Amino acid sequence: MPELLAAGHRVRVMTRTPERLRDRPWAGEVDIARADATDADQVAAACAGVDVVYYLIHALGGGAAFEDTDRRTAELMAGAARNAGVGRLVYLGALRPQGRSCRRTCGRGPRSPTSCSPPASPPRS
């Protein structure tokens, strides 16, 4: 966040609980959109007027419910970004322990956010 702000970008942060951000040093410098990632209308409102979306949201847990929620929220964000005219969607892939395969959210083929419009790309370190 500080790097984006220092570079002169306007930043909007989407969160279910804005109160959790109040102590962040950058909280007063960003537009905070209250939205639940499972609510299409709220996500659409958060995407309105945005050029780039950094999708850093992932459900935590296990089993089919985890996988369904994680996939559904990613697809919902991709659709909202497309409808809002967002130019790029940067998708943070699922975290996984070193040496383990990524069975949950990686490589979902046509349902993967990397195969959506707007163009999506994984962040590079």
HELIX and SHEET records of a PDB file:
HELIX    1   1 PRO A    2  ALA A    6  1                                   5    
HELIX    2   2 PRO A   18  LEU A   21  5                                   4    
HELIX    3   3 ALA A   27  GLU A   29  5                                   3    
HELIX    4   4 ALA A   40  CYS A   47  1                                   8    
HELIX    5   5 GLY A   63  ALA A   84  1                                  22    
HELIX    6   6 GLY A  109  ARG A  111  5                                   3    
HELIX    7   7 PRO A  113  SER A  115  5                                   3    
SHEET    1   A 2 ARG A  12  THR A  15  0                                        
SHEET    2   A 2 ASP A  31  ARG A  34  1                                        
SHEET    1   B 3 VAL A  52  TYR A  55  0                                        
SHEET    2   B 3 ARG A  88  TYR A  91  1                                        
SHEET    3   B 3 ALA A 120  SER A 121  1                                        
END                                                                             
